């Protein structure tokens, strides 16, 4: 369907306990189109009372959902995967309308996001324990896994579908109920997902989706309620720290997927053309608005000019425009605040002595657009080497020795993703071991994979999503001592 018809049919109410409801006080908030700055629609604005009703519903069905055979839980997730795939075009268009990314990017996210439901539909039946003789010979050790219980997921705006499915999939597969609080900038995709899940036969109460413009007010009472047993969050490190402090009172299980400032290290023996192709993927995926996006490009001085010139040539072909336009390859940033921050970081770097090789100036007119930008000769004191830019900006600095490259890559409080390019396998493994990050890409620019554990170290958080590790975040381990 086209954009007008889609916006006419997309759900805009709360999805509370399996039912579509207005907010308790009838409040709404506006969702905007970042390509124009104009309003898209009004969405129900959940209140703390709505949040408690959602938790009541989750608690009421938790035991029943946990007792549902794993095969049945898996079959439900598989059915949702099929339904998302069948409506892939609707999901992609809706995502572009509320988040801004070009349609091909949205289509790729739909495929990626849906895959978490297929993956965890298969993991649901592989939850295992163990049964062994006690070493002292005085009994048996039985270890089982049980669902954590009701969960709260807080998701970001940059991947409106995948950041939800990456949490909902393993939670439901493990036998947990869940409340999702989507970002206020992009609630529509998650509401459509809830509708699709209900159509697939999801029991009432297992999932609630609560869009709100008052995140702290709505999630605060949930975090204070002892019936909630798990918090999973994707977002900024600053907010993550506050949520960890808030959740400590109830000793909640927590998973934190926080900010990144990924280094992209190109050694002197790298295949430069392959490194440039990888850089385009690592930087421009999602318009640079990704926690895994390469931000700091540390390039061996012997190949730096060749790399920079070829990267400028590749990025010069990117076309700014509304994500719905067929010619667009780079959509707008999410909002005015993000546009201002990207511009500030670029101007700070230029003021400190960086050289602009491409872009660097936002165009006039409506929308929150910023062009593909390449900065070279970045000085060490530039903020862009310390702060996550979250936009289509490449910041290049040189190095001479392997040790210098590793030190520069690790010179950050963050530790989510890193990228290295080299033809030397020994060097690749040596550097991968030395890098302080939860994920490392060797000679590739995209590392996200549903079958692999996603997560970081240091200020990038803790816990893992995806892979066989992802479902463990929603399981408790129980030991039973058996006397023969």
C-alpha atoms as one frame of an Amber mdcrd trajectory, in Angstrom:
protein
   0.000   0.000   0.000   1.090   3.613  -0.462   2.094   5.990   2.340  -1.322
   7.631   2.651  -3.169   4.331   2.966  -0.549   2.922   5.318  -0.788   5.896
   7.658  -4.557   5.579   7.621  -4.402   1.958   8.796  -1.367   1.896  11.092
  -2.238   1.386  14.779  -1.783   4.447  16.989  -3.234   3.233  20.303  -1.464
   1.447  23.119  -1.136  -2.321  22.790  -1.901  -3.131  26.410  -2.231  -6.718
  27.515  -3.065  -7.788  23.988  -5.732  -5.146  23.380  -5.680  -1.804  21.588
  -6.493   0.937  24.078  -6.326   4.691  24.361  -4.063   6.084  27.045  -5.715
   6.174  30.455  -5.986   9.977  30.387  -6.673  10.188  26.640  -3.329  11.929
  26.010  -1.483  11.718  22.698   1.830  12.900  21.282   2.990  13.698  17.755
   5.221  11.555  15.557   7.117  13.605  12.966   8.523  12.934   9.505  12.265
  13.780   9.728  12.402  14.430   5.979  10.050  17.395   6.309   9.631  18.133
   9.991   5.874  17.783   9.498   3.555  15.732  11.705   2.832  12.177  10.600
   0.189  11.246  13.160  -0.826  11.340  16.807  -0.084   8.344  19.040  -1.501
   7.384  22.426   0.739   8.694  25.214   0.965   6.043  27.940   0.772   7.027
  31.599   2.226   5.375  34.718  -1.220   3.867  35.336  -1.124   2.262  31.883
   2.306   0.852  32.670   1.038  -0.797  35.831  -1.899  -2.294  33.945   0.556
  -3.750  31.455   2.618  -5.236  34.278  -0.546  -6.661  35.875  -1.338  -8.350
  32.563   2.208  -9.684  32.168   2.270 -11.082  35.700  -1.162 -12.663  35.315
  -0.086 -14.817  32.354   3.602 -15.330  33.198   3.167 -18.776  34.744   0.912
 -19.977  31.928   3.263 -18.678  29.218   6.287 -20.256  30.931   4.417 -23.574
  31.033   3.557 -23.385  27.335   5.559 -26.078  25.528   8.744 -24.705  24.006
   7.695 -26.069  20.634   4.487 -24.042  20.761   6.328 -20.874  21.732   8.713
 -21.469  18.859   5.932 -22.096  16.365   4.325 -18.797  17.333   7.568 -16.914
  16.743   7.978 -18.665  13.413   4.438 -17.626  12.432   5.266 -14.008  13.276
   8.415 -14.244  11.143   6.269 -15.359   8.216   3.780 -12.535   8.734   6.495
  -9.872   8.944   8.016 -11.231   5.750   4.628 -11.129   4.021   4.228  -7.460
   5.010   7.851  -6.475   4.477   6.967  -3.579   2.169   4.566  -2.073   4.722
   7.110  -2.343   7.523   9.852  -0.807   5.374   7.714   2.122   4.257   6.480
   2.820   7.773  10.018   2.733   9.119  11.174   5.196   6.477   8.295   7.539
   7.192   8.958   7.790  10.930  12.743   7.329  11.043  13.889   8.699   7.692
  16.268   6.066   6.353  16.214   5.285   2.633  13.789   2.536   1.645  16.502
  -0.005   0.748  17.941   0.460   4.244  14.496  -0.081   5.765  13.926  -3.185
   3.657  17.237  -4.579   4.885  16.222  -3.931   8.487  12.910  -5.727   8.031
  14.766  -8.799   6.805  17.283  -8.563   9.650  14.673  -7.848  12.304  12.345
 -10.649  11.231  15.238 -13.096  11.335  15.436 -12.806  15.130  11.998 -14.375
  15.368  13.006 -17.234  13.092  16.291 -17.716  14.970  14.751 -17.756  18.426
  11.852 -19.907  17.274  14.550 -22.536  16.820  16.394 -21.705  20.051  13.226
 -22.112  22.132  13.470 -25.899  21.910  17.211 -25.953  22.694  17.066 -24.637
  26.256  19.080 -27.264  28.104  20.299 -28.169  31.581  22.485 -30.998  32.904
  22.325 -34.079  35.105  25.555 -35.379  36.632  26.749 -37.459  39.596  28.000
 -35.393  42.535  31.812 -35.722  42.776  31.527 -36.944  46.393  29.275 -39.785
  45.275  26.475 -38.747  47.589  23.811 -37.824  45.069  23.080 -36.241  41.736
  23.317 -32.663  40.486  20.378 -31.490  38.403  20.660 -28.085  36.714  17.644
 -26.593  34.953  16.820 -23.303  33.228  13.697 -21.305  33.971  12.392 -18.003
  32.556  13.414 -14.892  34.452   9.849 -13.589  34.534   8.191 -10.353  33.386
  10.599  -8.124  31.437  10.773  -4.491  30.387  12.444  -3.597  27.082  13.330
  -0.003  26.226  14.224   0.361  22.556  15.857   3.161  20.501  14.716   5.027
  17.416  17.483   4.089  14.973  16.346   0.503  14.277  12.602   0.636  15.084
  11.956  -3.028  14.267  15.195  -4.942  14.843  15.987  -3.520  18.264  12.587
  -4.770  19.394  12.657  -8.191  17.771  16.174  -8.791  19.118  14.669  -8.532
  22.625  11.135  -9.850  22.162  12.287 -12.968  20.304  14.504 -14.447  23.020
  12.243 -13.291  25.862   9.193 -15.040  24.466  11.224 -18.071  23.414  12.499
 -18.405  26.986   8.978 -18.200  28.407   9.030 -14.600  29.641   6.325 -11.994
  29.237   7.420  -8.535  28.127   6.517  -4.848  28.092   8.136  -2.753  25.354
   8.614   0.992  25.620   9.612   2.126  22.087  11.341   5.422  21.380   8.905
   8.319  21.127  10.388   9.268  17.742   9.539   5.893  16.184   6.682   4.063
  17.951   4.665   3.133  14.864   6.778   0.222  13.653   6.595  -1.476  17.061
   2.826  -0.956  17.248   2.447  -2.564  13.826   4.604  -5.465  15.003   2.331
  -5.952  18.034  -0.702  -6.032  15.750   0.950  -8.645  13.544   1.871 -10.734
  16.580  -1.707 -10.634  17.822  -2.886 -11.765  14.383  -0.443 -14.680  14.637
  -2.136 -15.862  17.836  -0.062 -14.308  20.609  -1.923 -14.875  23.906  -3.201
 -11.741  25.613  -0.922 -10.305  28.260   2.294 -11.848  26.959   3.312  -8.607
  25.227   2.407  -4.953  25.731   3.717  -1.968  23.743   3.526   1.400  25.490
   4.539   4.434  23.436   5.025   7.508  25.595   6.569  10.956  25.569   7.300
  10.636  29.310   9.704   7.716  29.451  10.998   8.223  32.989   7.532   8.719
  34.466   6.197   5.582  32.809   9.128   3.229  33.348   9.953   4.415  36.874
   7.043   2.651  38.610   7.787  -0.523  36.649  11.408  -0.563  37.805  10.255
  -0.029  41.392   7.785  -2.923  41.287   9.279  -6.196  42.598   7.185  -8.203
  40.151   9.338  -6.969  37.259  12.405  -9.198  37.029  14.379  -8.054  33.990
  15.316  -4.811  32.216  16.852  -4.738  28.760  17.855  -1.405  27.234  19.415
  -0.182  24.023  20.396   3.474  23.947  22.908   6.008  25.182  25.464   5.268
  27.866  24.226   8.172  29.978  20.673   6.874  30.120  21.959   3.340  30.607
  23.880   4.364  33.713  20.776   5.958  35.192  18.689   2.850  34.471  21.272
   0.569  36.084  21.191   2.729  39.203  17.398   2.714  39.198  17.174  -1.040
  38.714  19.699  -1.792  41.466  17.072  -1.233  44.150  15.138  -4.299  42.997
  18.277  -6.237  41.971  16.843  -6.621  38.480  18.594  -8.692  35.861  19.808
  -6.129  33.337  21.153  -6.115  29.796  22.655  -2.859  28.527  23.495  -2.284
  24.857  24.881   1.230  25.033  26.845   3.760  23.000  29.719   3.049  20.672
  32.634   4.860  19.081  33.921   2.184  16.761  37.474   2.394  15.401  38.150
   1.376  11.814  41.834   0.463  11.555  43.491   0.108   8.149  47.013  -1.313
   8.262  49.699  -0.725   5.664  49.305  -4.245   4.208  45.520  -3.970   3.729
  43.736  -4.369   0.423  42.840  -0.675   0.124  39.944  -1.190  -2.266  38.450
  -3.792   0.063  39.001  -1.474   3.028  37.207   1.362   1.218  34.260  -0.900
   0.405  34.161  -2.011   4.040  34.360   1.590   5.226  31.327   2.545   3.153
  29.321  -0.249   4.763  30.613   0.365   8.284  29.984   4.105   8.098  26.949
   4.586   5.886  24.709   1.731   7.040  21.626   3.411   8.482  23.055   6.772
   7.456  25.673   6.470  10.188  22.977   6.387  12.873  24.066   3.051  14.314
  25.928   2.149  17.493  28.166  -0.148  15.436  28.966   2.548  12.870  32.665
   3.199  12.310  33.415   6.662  13.699  37.203   6.923  14.061  39.191   5.890
  10.989  42.779   5.157  11.950  44.671   4.598   8.700  48.341   3.754   8.255
  50.053   6.868   6.897  51.600   4.935   4.018  48.129   4.232   2.545  46.125
   7.074   4.083  45.934   9.344   1.051  45.005   6.487  -1.292  42.330   5.297
   1.130  40.942   8.806   1.680  40.789   9.715  -2.000  39.025   6.485  -2.934
  36.576   6.823  -0.029  35.752  10.405  -1.031  35.068   9.176  -4.555  32.667
   6.495  -3.270  30.802   8.771  -0.874  30.486  11.557  -3.450  27.836   9.467
  -5.191  25.455   9.502  -2.207  22.238  11.396  -2.864  20.466  13.217  -0.046
  16.692  13.211  -0.006  13.517  11.858   1.579  13.876   8.144   2.204  10.777
   7.431   0.154  12.334   8.865  -3.045  13.710   6.191  -5.370  16.896   8.179
  -6.031  17.729   8.705  -2.362  20.693   6.840  -0.918  21.044   8.968   2.238
  17.976  10.055   4.181  17.669  12.673   6.923  18.908  12.466  10.484  16.228
  11.771  13.076  15.636  15.296  14.415  16.953  18.818  14.829  18.968  17.973
  17.943  20.867  15.232  16.129  21.499  17.506  13.150  22.895  20.165  15.470
  25.180  17.702  17.260  26.648  16.339  14.023  27.290  19.873  12.783  28.939
  20.835  16.093  31.331  17.885  16.016  32.344  18.623  12.437  32.915  22.316
  13.131  34.897  21.514  16.267  37.188  19.217  14.278  37.638  21.767  11.497
  38.350  24.478  14.029  41.017  22.278  15.565  42.731  21.807  12.202  40.967
  18.952  10.399  40.755  19.140   6.619  37.347  18.814   4.910  37.599  16.443
   1.951  33.869  16.106   1.301  30.642  17.662   2.577  30.716  19.294   5.973
  27.782  21.696   5.554  24.082  20.953   6.049  21.885  22.035   3.120  19.239
  24.711   3.441  15.553  23.788   3.487  13.157  21.583   5.450  14.119  18.301
   7.042  17.145  17.233   9.038  19.629  16.475   6.288  23.404  16.224   6.539
  25.599  15.166   3.615  28.168  12.385   3.487  31.257  14.020   4.949  34.955
  13.091   5.049  37.413  14.832   7.364  41.151  14.108   7.206  44.083  14.959
   9.475  41.928  14.894  12.591  43.892  16.326  15.555  43.977  14.313  18.788
  42.054  16.949  20.754  39.024  16.975  18.419  35.771  15.984  20.122  34.830
  13.759  17.192  37.486  11.253  18.306  35.911  11.037  21.778  32.168  11.416
  21.119  29.843   9.238  19.056  28.932  11.292  15.980  25.870   9.208  14.950
  25.789  10.586  11.428  27.386  10.168   7.970  30.760  11.645   8.963  34.132
   9.949   8.423  36.951  11.193  10.672  40.399  10.050   9.474  43.642  10.147
  11.452  46.977   8.546  10.589  49.351   6.211  12.449  52.692   4.554  11.725
  53.134   1.395  13.796  50.821  -1.440  14.769  51.158  -0.462  18.413  50.101
   3.096  17.618  47.078   1.849  15.709  45.958  -0.376  18.575  46.490   2.382
  21.140  44.468   4.861  19.071  41.649   2.344  18.588  41.455   1.668  22.339
  41.621   5.342  23.314  37.913   5.608  24.171  35.592   4.811  27.044  33.454
   2.764  24.648  33.969  -0.816  23.525  31.161  -2.058  21.308  32.547  -2.771
  17.843  35.906  -2.483  16.064  36.990  -3.039  12.476  40.442  -3.971  11.178
  41.734  -4.449   7.653  44.933  -6.396   6.974  46.121  -9.216   4.709  48.166
 -10.746   7.545  46.162 -13.383   9.442  48.578 -13.398  12.378  48.250  -9.629
  12.698  44.459  -9.833  12.352  44.146 -12.265  15.267  46.765 -10.470  17.331
  45.058  -7.114  16.951  41.580  -8.602  17.479  42.782  -9.953  20.825  44.237
  -6.560  21.774  41.184  -4.464  20.896  38.948  -3.574  23.836  35.564  -4.236
  22.264  32.858  -6.858  22.400  32.837  -7.403  18.630  35.557  -7.228  15.974
  35.146  -7.270  12.213  38.161  -8.489  10.244  38.153  -7.356   6.607  34.402
  -6.750   6.676  32.270  -3.683   7.304  29.059  -5.263   8.636  29.278  -7.605
  11.605  25.682  -7.842  12.884  24.335 -11.382  12.572  21.344 -12.982  14.274
  23.417 -16.112  14.884  26.191 -14.202  16.695  26.280 -12.593  20.159  25.913
  -8.799  19.964  27.190  -6.600  22.787  30.033  -4.556  24.197  32.409  -3.914
  27.059  33.473  -0.845  29.055  30.966   2.011  28.650  29.214   0.140  25.840
  27.398  -2.023  28.340  27.034  -5.695  29.218  24.954  -8.680  28.230  24.559
 -10.181  24.772  21.756 -10.274  22.210  21.434 -12.734  19.351  23.167 -16.071
  18.921  22.709 -18.938  21.326  23.883 -16.540  24.037  20.905 -14.209  23.572
  18.316 -16.464  25.149  20.476 -16.968  28.263  19.813 -13.331  29.211  16.184
 -14.341  29.879  16.851 -17.545  31.824  17.644 -18.256  35.465  19.734 -21.267
  36.478  18.284 -23.567  39.149  20.263 -26.288  40.921  18.424 -29.274  42.404
  20.318 -31.661  44.717  19.073 -35.258  44.369  19.627 -37.884  47.060  19.594
 -41.427  45.601
